Amino acid sequence: MKVGGQKRRLKMQAKKTLLLLLTCTISRSICLAFNPSPFHHEIASRHRKRCSQPHQKRHHDSRFMMIPINSQPLLDSSDQILAAWTFAFASSHIGMSATRSSIIRSLGETVNSLNLVGNEGWELPVWWPGDNTGGNKIFPDKLTAGRQIYRGLYTAVSFLTLGSAFGAYLHSSSVALDISGEQSTLLHNACLVSAALSFGAAIASLVNASPLGLMPSFEATTDDVDNSGSLAGIRRDDALKFTTKGLTRITRHPLILPVVPWGIATSVLAGGRPCDAILFGGLSIYAMAGCYAQDLRVIREEGSVGTVFQTESRDTREGVSEEEQERTRLRSFFEQTSFIPFKAVFDGRQSLDDIVREAPWLQFLLGTIAGIYVEEKILQLLAEWSA
C-alpha cells in the first residue's frame, strides 16, 4: 500500500510539474510573439547566415557570445509584477483546493481550542445554505467551523491576489498591437461574440448547477414533504446537482470552462498587449488547470470537490456514511459526463436531443445579450482606468 501510494504521489507531482512547464512555455511564447527582443532577432539572423553556408567550416563567434542575454527583458517591470500576481492567484486557488480537507481540519481544531465551537447564539438566516450536520449554526462543530473559516480565507486570498494582479494590469506600459482595416473589424466582432456567448453559458449554468460548482440547487416544495427551512415555496436540495441535465450533458464544468474562450477573446479585445495575454490568458489557463485538478481529486478520491452538499434524498442504509454517499453519486456523475465539451455526446454517453430539450435557452439568450453590454462596458472601463 505504501509503495502504491508513493507511486501515485510521484505521478501527481510529475503531472503538476509538466503543467507548470507548459504554462510557462505558453506564456513565454505569447510574450515573444508580441514583443520579440533584439537579442532574438540577432540569433535568428546569425542562424540564417550559418545555414546558408553548409559546406564551410563553422567557428564560434566570440563577439556573438558576448551579447548580453538580459540586454532587454521580454517583459517590463510592471508586466513582471502582473505575471507574478496572476500566478499567485492561480496557484493559491489550486493549492488551497487540493489541500482543502487538511486545512479545514486544522482550522477546526484551532477554533475548538479557542472555545468558539458550540455557541448556540451564532446562527445564519433560515434560508442560508448551511451544512447538513450543523444546520444554520455558524460554529456547531469543529468540521463546520473549519469550513466557514476556510471560505472566508479563500475569499480573502482571492481578493488579495486577483485585486493586486488587476492593479498591476492597469499600470502596465505595454504597447497594443497594430491591427487595422477589415481584419481589425472582423477580429473584434468575432471576439466580442465569443465573449458574449461565454458569458451567456456561465449565466445559464447558474440555473443548471453541477456538483463541481458552488451554486446550490433548489426545487419547489410540495405538501407531502417537510417544508421547514424553505423560502417562498422553494427548498434547497443538492441531490439534484448529481443528475445530468442540460448543460452538464455538454461538460461537467458549465460555470468555469466558459472562462477559457472569454479570457482569450478579452485579451484580444483589450489590445493584444503582453499584459492582456498575461491577465486574461492566464485566467483561461487557470480555468482549465483548476477544472482538471478538481477532476483528478474526485477520480482518485484524494479530497473533496470544494463544496458542501445539503441533500434531502439521502441514502438511509445502515453503515453508509454521508461522505460515501456523496462519493458514490460523484462517481456516477463522472461516468455520465465529460471534461471536454460534447465529448460525452460524441462517445454516446449523452444525447444531443436531451441537451436541446433540457438546456436553459432563455437564460442563455438573456445572458448572451447582457454579455455584449458587459464586455463592451469592461473594455470601456479598462481604457478609462488605464489612461
Steps between C-alpha positions, in 0.01 A plus 500: 500500500783739586678430172181552301425825681852625438471422128172692479654799676799493263272485195292788637812707562627426148171614346504820706857568384409440136195728535719775647756464221222510238355817657840670505570395140167634374545829687855540368389424143222758521739763630754427226231527235386837631836654590809318361824649627801606284691209645263248339519684167880474519481127567264445206722706267818311590318167473391582142856597404643178637236286327566673167867381511471126572836399349713753683665419824311666778672675789359646817466876477648652814321827434168318490578328828550842660145615425332550839197277530313743723574805285122551470258299713208331331263671747531839664487529878124564514425192289732289715307608809173422320624153405606435859161598645310305231706192576445557873123511445490179294747302712342603832154398383608165361724438800235590757245284322739204485570520874151612597422210734818533706464880524140466620600247767781723625276807512232304682747385763623856547148639543414223744811575707375859532164371636303654212330176390147426621379854556123467465448872451692529173261406218455573132163592342257213440538526123882491517655187335642344814651156557301182560659426837511853638184647359517881504729533800830670415732289718291194607798263482868499410455389139234760418700771676802407290292524182361843588845647573646332192240671279587838647873435459451380143305816416763724661781336302296546180452872559865551593661316209253577221455859618876553503528345154233737371677796656827398329311461173369857514854632549649301212693691233459236228431614144190375318524303177460697176204330329292714268252485215264215419706251699456711813120521462463128430724401790325740738153371411605136525657553842202703624259222399724239663515697826122559500422131439737402779327743735161359398612142568630594845173678587294205379706262716376679812160334448657175377745432783771234506623316813845641420376859536412710803146585384236314707194335347143579595161345432138594558356366824204263511232437763615142570854603598628684806528863389701628796788716387330592173457854376219612269415141418857409400727259687866421449580142395848444359415143400371659178857606414602137452242450222636569152276754335535764229843663516658226712436263211743721302766535771515439871646851546236729340587797725882510488594374151331796323777711658741345245352654179404815691858556617648443154244729334541776760879492471462588131220755549699681770785565256700179464781634719723273710315616813167398339636156418641459853183596689216375280696217336623402846140478623423269206790271589397510866142397412619194308762401757264553792222289350743224406653497849151479649420203278819322607413538869156349444620214280780407742288574808778722633278774639167681482375696200488836674133516595268364767185315399170543680276220373149387592503163321791344688570128515355350818686167493678412823876527495509741203649834598390825341851547360484161327157583359636820345802314362271240339285770341810677369635181343169448323496862384855470361414183311223684316674833432823631344759769568536594131178659369282262292739204545228308686270563202755378247568176687129426553466563873272799444243594240491825305121482505503504881726807498272686261194410710645572846747787457396835657476681166320807634768565761769436239344749258452769765852438631648532152321830436615627836849367423536733200421802716718380791798424276488839330461668840802310634712608202383860543589503870838337436580770244397776741680359803817425305521852355 
